[in-house]
Amino acid sequence: MLLARPRAAGQRPSGRAAPARRDAGARLARRTEACLLRPRWDAALVRVAYERIAERPDLLRRARELASRTIIVDVEPLVAYWDTGQEALDAGIAEILGEIGGDSHMSVVCFATNSDRRPSADYGTSGPGGPRVVYLASAHKPFWTAPYRDFPRPGVVIGDQVATDGILARRLGYTFLHYSPDLTHAPAGPRLMYDLGRRIEPLLFRHR
Protein backbone atom coordinates (compact mmCIF):
# COMPACT_ATOMS: atom_id res chain seq x y z
CA MET A 1 0.00 0.00 0.00
CA LEU A 2 1.32 3.41 -0.99
CA LEU A 3 1.09 6.22 1.52
CA ALA A 4 0.79 9.87 0.54
CA ARG A 5 3.88 11.90 1.26
CA PRO A 6 3.23 14.35 4.13
CA ARG A 7 3.24 18.04 3.17
CA ALA A 8 6.02 20.25 4.38
CA ALA A 9 5.03 23.08 6.69
CA GLY A 10 3.42 25.92 4.72
CA GLN A 11 3.03 23.82 1.55
CA ARG A 12 -0.28 24.28 -0.29
CA PRO A 13 -2.47 21.20 -0.79
CA SER A 14 -2.70 19.87 -4.32
CA GLY A 15 -5.82 20.19 -6.44
CA ARG A 16 -8.10 23.13 -7.16
CA ALA A 17 -8.65 24.51 -3.67
CA ALA A 18 -6.35 27.51 -4.07
CA PRO A 19 -7.74 28.61 -7.49
CA ALA A 20 -11.26 28.16 -6.10
CA ARG A 21 -10.45 30.48 -3.21
CA ARG A 22 -9.00 33.02 -5.61
CA ASP A 23 -12.14 32.85 -7.78
CA ALA A 24 -14.35 33.30 -4.72
CA GLY A 25 -12.29 36.32 -3.65
CA ALA A 26 -12.58 37.87 -7.10
CA ARG A 27 -16.35 37.34 -7.12
CA LEU A 28 -16.62 39.00 -3.70
CA ALA A 29 -14.57 41.98 -4.89
CA ARG A 30 -16.81 42.38 -7.95
CA ARG A 31 -19.96 42.26 -5.82
CA THR A 32 -18.51 44.85 -3.45
CA GLU A 33 -17.65 47.15 -6.36
CA ALA A 34 -21.15 46.74 -7.77
CA CYS A 35 -22.70 47.53 -4.41
CA LEU A 36 -20.70 50.69 -3.73
CA LEU A 37 -19.78 52.23 -7.04
CA ARG A 38 -22.41 51.34 -9.63
CA PRO A 39 -25.76 53.10 -9.87
CA ARG A 40 -28.98 51.25 -9.03
CA TRP A 41 -32.14 50.66 -11.11
CA ASP A 42 -32.43 53.01 -14.09
CA ALA A 43 -29.67 55.22 -12.63
CA ALA A 44 -27.20 53.40 -14.87
CA LEU A 45 -28.49 55.67 -17.65
CA VAL A 46 -27.59 58.83 -15.72
CA ARG A 47 -24.19 60.50 -15.60
CA VAL A 48 -23.96 61.55 -11.99
CA ALA A 49 -22.97 65.19 -11.54
CA TYR A 50 -20.90 66.68 -8.73
CA GLU A 51 -20.70 70.21 -7.38
CA ARG A 52 -18.65 71.43 -4.42
CA ILE A 53 -20.37 74.18 -2.41
CA ALA A 54 -18.81 75.84 0.62
CA GLU A 55 -21.66 78.01 1.88
CA ARG A 56 -24.72 76.43 3.46
CA PRO A 57 -27.32 78.89 2.02
CA ASP A 58 -26.14 78.09 -1.50
CA LEU A 59 -27.01 74.37 -1.21
CA LEU A 60 -30.80 74.64 -1.24
CA ARG A 61 -30.64 77.48 -3.76
CA ARG A 62 -28.70 75.24 -6.13
CA ALA A 63 -31.05 72.31 -5.52
CA ARG A 64 -33.97 74.55 -6.53
CA GLU A 65 -32.11 75.70 -9.65
CA LEU A 66 -31.76 72.04 -10.66
CA ALA A 67 -35.57 71.62 -10.33
CA SER A 68 -34.96 68.72 -7.95
CA ARG A 69 -38.06 66.78 -6.96
CA THR A 70 -36.22 64.93 -4.19
CA ILE A 71 -33.59 66.27 -1.81
CA ILE A 72 -31.71 63.94 0.53
CA VAL A 73 -29.98 65.97 3.24
CA ASP A 74 -27.20 64.63 5.44
CA VAL A 75 -27.88 65.61 9.06
CA GLU A 76 -24.38 66.20 10.45
CA PRO A 77 -23.09 68.90 10.11
CA LEU A 78 -25.57 70.55 7.74
CA VAL A 79 -28.66 70.30 9.96
CA ALA A 80 -26.97 70.01 13.37
CA TYR A 81 -23.33 69.68 14.40
CA TRP A 82 -22.05 66.31 15.62
CA ASP A 83 -21.86 67.12 19.33
CA THR A 84 -25.16 69.03 19.62
CA GLY A 85 -28.34 67.88 21.32
CA GLN A 86 -32.03 67.49 20.59
CA GLU A 87 -32.85 71.18 20.51
CA ALA A 88 -30.24 71.91 17.82
CA LEU A 89 -31.47 69.00 15.68
CA ASP A 90 -35.11 70.12 15.87
CA ALA A 91 -34.19 73.73 15.12
CA GLY A 92 -31.99 72.75 12.17
CA ILE A 93 -34.74 70.66 10.58
CA ALA A 94 -37.30 73.44 11.07
CA GLU A 95 -34.93 75.97 9.50
CA ILE A 96 -34.36 73.91 6.37
CA LEU A 97 -38.06 73.15 5.96
CA GLY A 98 -38.77 76.85 6.39
CA GLU A 99 -36.33 77.68 3.60
CA ILE A 100 -37.94 75.14 1.30
CA GLY A 101 -41.50 76.25 2.11
CA GLY A 102 -44.01 75.40 -0.57
CA ASP A 103 -41.52 74.94 -3.40
CA SER A 104 -43.65 73.74 -6.31
CA HIS A 105 -40.95 71.48 -7.76
CA MET A 106 -40.07 69.60 -4.58
CA SER A 107 -41.95 66.41 -3.70
CA VAL A 108 -39.72 64.82 -1.03
CA VAL A 109 -37.25 66.14 1.51
CA CYS A 110 -35.40 63.32 3.22
CA PHE A 111 -33.07 63.83 6.19
CA ALA A 112 -30.66 60.89 6.50
CA THR A 113 -28.00 60.16 9.12
CA ASN A 114 -25.92 57.14 9.98
CA SER A 115 -26.25 58.05 13.66
CA ASP A 116 -29.25 57.03 15.76
CA ARG A 117 -30.35 60.55 16.67
CA ARG A 118 -33.96 61.42 15.91
CA PRO A 119 -36.08 64.58 15.93
CA SER A 120 -38.77 65.19 18.52
CA ALA A 121 -41.56 65.51 15.97
CA ASP A 122 -42.92 63.10 13.40
CA TYR A 123 -42.96 64.56 9.91
CA GLY A 124 -45.35 64.15 7.02
CA THR A 125 -45.46 67.39 5.04
CA SER A 126 -43.76 70.74 5.58
CA GLY A 127 -47.05 72.65 5.32
CA PRO A 128 -49.92 73.24 2.88
CA GLY A 129 -48.72 72.27 -0.55
CA GLY A 130 -45.29 71.41 0.79
CA PRO A 131 -43.19 68.31 0.14
CA ARG A 132 -43.36 65.02 2.02
CA VAL A 133 -40.76 64.97 4.79
CA VAL A 134 -38.89 61.76 5.67
CA TYR A 135 -36.34 61.26 8.45
CA LEU A 136 -34.03 58.22 8.37
CA ALA A 137 -31.89 57.44 11.42
CA SER A 138 -29.27 54.67 11.30
CA ALA A 139 -29.53 54.99 7.52
CA HIS A 140 -26.43 52.86 6.74
CA LYS A 141 -25.33 55.14 3.91
CA PRO A 142 -24.26 54.22 1.27
CA PHE A 143 -25.26 50.56 1.61
CA TRP A 144 -29.05 50.80 2.03
CA THR A 145 -30.87 52.22 -0.97
CA ALA A 146 -34.31 50.65 -0.60
CA PRO A 147 -35.77 53.55 1.49
CA TYR A 148 -35.18 55.92 -1.44
CA ARG A 149 -36.49 53.66 -4.17
CA ASP A 150 -39.86 55.33 -4.68
CA PHE A 151 -38.65 58.93 -4.43
CA PRO A 152 -39.33 60.93 -7.61
CA ARG A 153 -36.56 62.10 -9.92
CA PRO A 154 -34.54 64.17 -10.53
CA GLY A 155 -32.91 64.24 -7.13
CA VAL A 156 -29.91 65.57 -5.26
CA VAL A 157 -27.97 64.38 -2.25
CA ILE A 158 -26.53 67.13 -0.05
CA GLY A 159 -23.75 66.06 2.30
CA ASP A 160 -20.18 66.55 3.43
CA GLN A 161 -18.80 63.03 2.88
CA VAL A 162 -18.01 61.57 -0.54
CA ALA A 163 -17.53 58.10 0.98
CA THR A 164 -21.12 57.98 2.28
CA ASP A 165 -23.31 60.72 0.79
CA GLY A 166 -21.41 60.83 -2.48
CA ILE A 167 -21.53 57.09 -3.12
CA LEU A 168 -25.21 57.08 -2.19
CA ALA A 169 -25.82 59.80 -4.79
CA ARG A 170 -24.01 57.76 -7.41
CA ARG A 171 -25.96 54.61 -6.60
CA LEU A 172 -29.24 56.51 -6.88
CA GLY A 173 -28.25 58.44 -9.99
CA TYR A 174 -28.68 61.77 -8.15
CA THR A 175 -26.58 64.90 -8.39
CA PHE A 176 -24.20 65.22 -5.45
CA LEU A 177 -23.95 68.67 -3.88
CA HIS A 178 -20.82 68.35 -1.78
CA TYR A 179 -21.01 70.59 1.27
CA SER A 180 -17.46 71.62 2.17
CA PRO A 181 -17.43 73.45 5.52
CA ASP A 182 -14.39 74.16 7.63
CA LEU A 183 -13.67 70.87 9.44
CA THR A 184 -10.91 72.22 11.69
CA HIS A 185 -12.96 71.56 14.82
CA ALA A 186 -14.79 68.47 13.56
CA PRO A 187 -14.36 65.13 15.33
CA ALA A 188 -11.55 62.86 14.12
CA GLY A 189 -13.90 60.40 12.41
CA PRO A 190 -15.45 62.88 9.96
CA ARG A 191 -12.02 64.32 9.16
CA LEU A 192 -10.67 60.87 8.30
CA MET A 193 -13.72 60.12 6.16
CA TYR A 194 -13.25 63.45 4.36
CA ASP A 195 -9.65 62.52 3.50
CA LEU A 196 -10.85 59.16 2.15
CA GLY A 197 -13.45 60.93 0.05
CA ARG A 198 -10.85 63.18 -1.56
CA ARG A 199 -9.06 60.07 -2.85
CA ILE A 200 -12.09 58.38 -4.38
CA GLU A 201 -13.95 61.44 -5.67
CA PRO A 202 -12.27 61.47 -9.13
CA LEU A 203 -13.39 57.87 -9.64
CA LEU A 204 -17.05 58.57 -8.96
CA PHE A 205 -18.16 61.86 -10.49
CA ARG A 206 -18.04 64.24 -13.38
CA HIS A 207 -17.80 67.90 -12.41
CA ARG A 208 -20.21 70.47 -13.76
C-alpha positions in Angstrom: 0.0 0.0 0.0 1.3 3.4 -1.0 1.1 6.2 1.5 0.8 9.9 0.5 3.9 11.9 1.3 3.2 14.3 4.1 3.2 18.0 3.2 6.0 20.3 4.4 5.0 23.1 6.7 3.4 25.9 4.7 3.0 23.8 1.5 -0.3 24.3 -0.3 -2.5 21.2 -0.8 -2.7 19.9 -4.3 -5.8 20.2 -6.4 -8.1 23.1 -7.2 -8.7 24.5 -3.7 -6.3 27.5 -4.1 -7.7 28.6 -7.5 -11.3 28.2 -6.1 -10.5 30.5 -3.2 -9.0 33.0 -5.6 -12.1 32.9 -7.8 -14.4 33.3 -4.7 -12.3 36.3 -3.6 -12.6 37.9 -7.1 -16.3 37.3 -7.1 -16.6 39.0 -3.7 -14.6 42.0 -4.9 -16.8 42.4 -8.0 -20.0 42.3 -5.8 -18.5 44.8 -3.4 -17.6 47.1 -6.4 -21.1 46.7 -7.8 -22.7 47.5 -4.4 -20.7 50.7 -3.7 -19.8 52.2 -7.0 -22.4 51.3 -9.6 -25.8 53.1 -9.9 -29.0 51.3 -9.0 -32.1 50.7 -11.1 -32.4 53.0 -14.1 -29.7 55.2 -12.6 -27.2 53.4 -14.9 -28.5 55.7 -17.7 -27.6 58.8 -15.7 -24.2 60.5 -15.6 -24.0 61.5 -12.0 -23.0 65.2 -11.5 -20.9 66.7 -8.7 -20.7 70.2 -7.4 -18.7 71.4 -4.4 -20.4 74.2 -2.4 -18.8 75.8 0.6 -21.7 78.0 1.9 -24.7 76.4 3.5 -27.3 78.9 2.0 -26.1 78.1 -1.5 -27.0 74.4 -1.2 -30.8 74.6 -1.2 -30.6 77.5 -3.8 -28.7 75.2 -6.1 -31.0 72.3 -5.5 -34.0 74.5 -6.5 -32.1 75.7 -9.7 -31.8 72.0 -10.7 -35.6 71.6 -10.3 -35.0 68.7 -8.0 -38.1 66.8 -7.0 -36.2 64.9 -4.2 -33.6 66.3 -1.8 -31.7 63.9 0.5 -30.0 66.0 3.2 -27.2 64.6 5.4 -27.9 65.6 9.1 -24.4 66.2 10.5 -23.1 68.9 10.1 -25.6 70.5 7.7 -28.7 70.3 10.0 -27.0 70.0 13.4 -23.3 69.7 14.4 -22.0 66.3 15.6 -21.9 67.1 19.3 -25.2 69.0 19.6 -28.3 67.9 21.3 -32.0 67.5 20.6 -32.8 71.2 20.5 -30.2 71.9 17.8 -31.5 69.0 15.7 -35.1 70.1 15.9 -34.2 73.7 15.1 -32.0 72.8 12.2 -34.7 70.7 10.6 -37.3 73.4 11.1 -34.9 76.0 9.5 -34.4 73.9 6.4 -38.1 73.2 6.0 -38.8 76.8 6.4 -36.3 77.7 3.6 -37.9 75.1 1.3 -41.5 76.3 2.1 -44.0 75.4 -0.6 -41.5 74.9 -3.4 -43.6 73.7 -6.3 -41.0 71.5 -7.8 -40.1 69.6 -4.6 -41.9 66.4 -3.7 -39.7 64.8 -1.0 -37.2 66.1 1.5 -35.4 63.3 3.2 -33.1 63.8 6.2 -30.7 60.9 6.5 -28.0 60.2 9.1 -25.9 57.1 10.0 -26.2 58.0 13.7 -29.3 57.0 15.8 -30.3 60.6 16.7 -34.0 61.4 15.9 -36.1 64.6 15.9 -38.8 65.2 18.5 -41.6 65.5 16.0 -42.9 63.1 13.4 -43.0 64.6 9.9 -45.3 64.1 7.0 -45.5 67.4 5.0 -43.8 70.7 5.6 -47.0 72.6 5.3 -49.9 73.2 2.9 -48.7 72.3 -0.6 -45.3 71.4 0.8 -43.2 68.3 0.1 -43.4 65.0 2.0 -40.8 65.0 4.8 -38.9 61.8 5.7 -36.3 61.3 8.4 -34.0 58.2 8.4 -31.9 57.4 11.4 -29.3 54.7 11.3 -29.5 55.0 7.5 -26.4 52.9 6.7 -25.3 55.1 3.9 -24.3 54.2 1.3 -25.3 50.6 1.6 -29.1 50.8 2.0 -30.9 52.2 -1.0 -34.3 50.7 -0.6 -35.8 53.5 1.5 -35.2 55.9 -1.4 -36.5 53.7 -4.2 -39.9 55.3 -4.7 -38.7 58.9 -4.4 -39.3 60.9 -7.6 -36.6 62.1 -9.9 -34.5 64.2 -10.5 -32.9 64.2 -7.1 -29.9 65.6 -5.3 -28.0 64.4 -2.3 -26.5 67.1 0.0 -23.8 66.1 2.3 -20.2 66.6 3.4 -18.8 63.0 2.9 -18.0 61.6 -0.5 -17.5 58.1 1.0 -21.1 58.0 2.3 -23.3 60.7 0.8 -21.4 60.8 -2.5 -21.5 57.1 -3.1 -25.2 57.1 -2.2 -25.8 59.8 -4.8 -24.0 57.8 -7.4 -26.0 54.6 -6.6 -29.2 56.5 -6.9 -28.2 58.4 -10.0 -28.7 61.8 -8.1 -26.6 64.9 -8.4 -24.2 65.2 -5.4 -23.9 68.7 -3.9 -20.8 68.3 -1.8 -21.0 70.6 1.3 -17.5 71.6 2.2 -17.4 73.4 5.5 -14.4 74.2 7.6 -13.7 70.9 9.4 -10.9 72.2 11.7 -13.0 71.6 14.8 -14.8 68.5 13.6 -14.4 65.1 15.3 -11.6 62.9 14.1 -13.9 60.4 12.4 -15.5 62.9 10.0 -12.0 64.3 9.2 -10.7 60.9 8.3 -13.7 60.1 6.2 -13.3 63.4 4.4 -9.7 62.5 3.5 -10.8 59.2 2.1 -13.5 60.9 0.1 -10.8 63.2 -1.6 -9.1 60.1 -2.9 -12.1 58.4 -4.4 -14.0 61.4 -5.7 -12.3 61.5 -9.1 -13.4 57.9 -9.6 -17.1 58.6 -9.0 -18.2 61.9 -10.5 -18.0 64.2 -13.4 -17.8 67.9 -12.4 -20.2 70.5 -13.8 
